Amino acid sequence: MKKHNFYAGPCILSEYTIKNTADAVINFADMGLSILEISHRSKQFQAVVDEAVALVKELLEVPEGYSVLFLGGGASLQFAMAPMNFLNKKAAYLDTGVWANKAIKEAKLFGEVDVVASSKDKNYNYIPKDFESKVPADVDYFHYTSNNTIYGTEIRKDPDVPVRMICDMSSDIFSRPVDVAKYDLIYAGAQKNLAPSGVTICIVKDDALGHVDRVIPTMLKYKTHVDKGSMFNTPPVLPIYAALQTLKYYKSLGGLKEIEKMDIAKAEKLYDAIDNSKMFVATIPNKEDRSIMNVCFVMKPEYAELEKTFFDFATERGMVGIKGHRDVGGFRASLYNALPMESVEALVACMKEFEEIYAK
Ligand SMILES: *Cc1c(COP(=O)(O)O)cnc(C)c1O
């Protein structure tokens, strides 16, 4: 049976990415060797890194003066690396959930943190209004999480604040054009819209580096990796190769504006089905706060006892990974770039079929 992969991360990758990566595991660049066993300093792999950097710059229209890095350690390492390299005295953070809190916790190790707004009071089911106007002008930077993977909220517009920004775009990078010039740093663990886990993409403004006084270990300095083109030490070779395949695929789709249209169409289809349903309700009430990447919904209270029944029903029909995060419960369907509309249609059909049988 066809599987519809709604996992939140690691998650669906394009067939193009998986097929080409599998081929390279057998025979990379006609070297007669697997990509798993070649030197990262070979000219064939250098070409992979160069092309991946160029495609990130092209797709996101990265301006001059920025470096694109492929690092290890996940987005979680960036929670610490960002303040280590950018926080002198004080930084402003937006609290929109678990990931934002992990970033805040690490930043506090290095300076003062001003949490300008939080949606904790309602289990993070909204984006705080007017957070932009609360960002003070005297902080070193403003940090936010563009897509809150666990709750299904998203900030889809680059904020207007009086300072430079740092953003965790782990779960929605490449789902829309971004005004990179507003940022000192954008980072994203690759395992949601780009590649298997193991690589983190960082887009860093070169002249924003080197302005903190503290001692920074070599590996944790962005400058180290900028100077060596992500080759200071052995980079995650296979995930970078897979990332390149995804980037090529995104280009072939027509770039981020086209991808954004497809992503919006998929999300609208599912939210419409939920909003018009007798049994299900979206956990994010405010439409403009809803993520187009992670769609969270629960059973209405009068049908609460059918949660497990629906889960099993959907599983039998090929739906995979729709269980909600434990902090939210219910269901979460992640609609990353690689997920086809066909899978959204299958989930919607499954929900309708279930309603016909079980709705009172
Ligand atoms: C998944 C995720 C992370 C964690 O990434 P790791 O690579 O596992 O460290 C951080 N932030 C967001 C928004 C995420 O979705």
Ligand as a Chemical Component Dictionary entry (heavy atoms), coordinates in Angstrom:
data_LIG
# 
_chem_comp.id                   LIG 
_chem_comp.type                 NON-POLYMER 
_chem_comp.pdbx_formal_charge   0 
_chem_comp.three_letter_code    LIG 
# 
loop_
_chem_comp_atom.comp_id 
_chem_comp_atom.atom_id 
_chem_comp_atom.alt_atom_id 
_chem_comp_atom.type_symbol 
_chem_comp_atom.charge 
_chem_comp_atom.model_Cartn_x 
_chem_comp_atom.model_Cartn_y 
_chem_comp_atom.model_Cartn_z 
_chem_comp_atom.pdbx_ordinal 
LIG C1 C1 C 0 13.627 19.997 14.882 1  
LIG C2 C2 C 0 13.888 21.375 15.358 2  
LIG C3 C3 C 0 15.022 21.725 16.104 3  
LIG C4 C4 C 0 16.019 20.685 16.595 4  
LIG O1 O1 O 0 16.929 20.389 15.655 5  
LIG P1 P1 P 0 18.142 19.371 15.975 6  
LIG O2 O2 O 0 18.800 19.349 14.628 7  
LIG O3 O3 O 0 17.556 18.082 16.390 8  
LIG O4 O4 O 0 18.995 19.982 17.013 9  
LIG C5 C5 C 0 15.205 23.041 16.440 10 
LIG N1 N1 N 0 14.331 23.988 16.085 11 
LIG C6 C6 C 0 13.212 23.695 15.374 12 
LIG C7 C7 C 0 12.264 24.781 15.006 13 
LIG C8 C8 C 0 12.962 22.392 14.993 14 
LIG O5 O5 O 0 11.849 22.081 14.302 15 
# 
loop_
_chem_comp_bond.comp_id 
_chem_comp_bond.atom_id_1 
_chem_comp_bond.atom_id_2 
_chem_comp_bond.value_order 
_chem_comp_bond.pdbx_ordinal 
LIG C1 C2 SING 1  
LIG C2 C3 SING 2  
LIG C2 C8 DOUB 3  
LIG C3 C4 SING 4  
LIG C3 C5 DOUB 5  
LIG C4 O1 SING 6  
LIG O1 P1 SING 7  
LIG P1 O2 DOUB 8  
LIG P1 O3 SING 9  
LIG P1 O4 SING 10 
LIG C5 N1 SING 11 
LIG N1 C6 DOUB 12 
LIG C6 C7 SING 13 
LIG C6 C8 SING 14 
LIG C8 O5 SING 15 
# 
